[in-house]
Amino acid sequence: MERKSYFTLREWIIIILLAVASGLINGYLPIKSITEHFGIPGPAAGMALFGGVIFVLWISLAGQVTKKRYSGIITSVFIASFCLLIRPWYGVVEPSYFSIYGIVGLLSMGVIVELTGFRSSWLGILGGGLGNLSCLVITWLAIGGHTGIWIPPEFAPSLILGAIVSGSVGVLLARGISRVVKSD
């Protein structure tokens, strides 16, 4: 007996293209240089401030466009995979398993965005912020625990707020793009 895939070929292509876009943006935009230029210390300050556009937008857009559950979660795993094909998570190569934190962080983001994305409007928007924050905190803990490089405590509250706002903006952008795509 032949089993039918949950996603159509068109939906798989959308998910993969969205993940590739996110991975390329993460891999090739000089986000670290931008945050350093403005004197915003890391680690992961770029994720805090731009994670909504780098990651959340694409995860949320997958759910918005396909209208199928799990599309955001699968997109987040593909994003992690493409990011890790480009370079190790935050350039950390020791321990050798460090990049698993990138997968876990983006998976947590995908799960939160997915679980809240099909709910009320405000919960979905907040879910984008909380998803970005979850990935940020996992990354901070991983980097700090393995390299000893921690976010300066005086910057943590503003970067936490920035992560929530950025992730929420990512969901809003995805909703806007989805509406434009549907109207064409």
Secondary structure, 3 states (H helix, E strand, C coil): CCCCCCCCHHHHHHHHHHHHHHHHHHHHCCHHHHHHHCCCCCCCHHHHHHHHHHHHHHHHHHHHHHCCCCHHHHHHHHHHHHHHHHCCHHHCCCCCCCCHHHHHHHHHHHHHHHHHHCCCHHHHHHHHHHHHHHHHHHHHHHHHHHHCCCCCCCCHHHHHHHHHHHHHHHHHHHHHHHHHHHHC
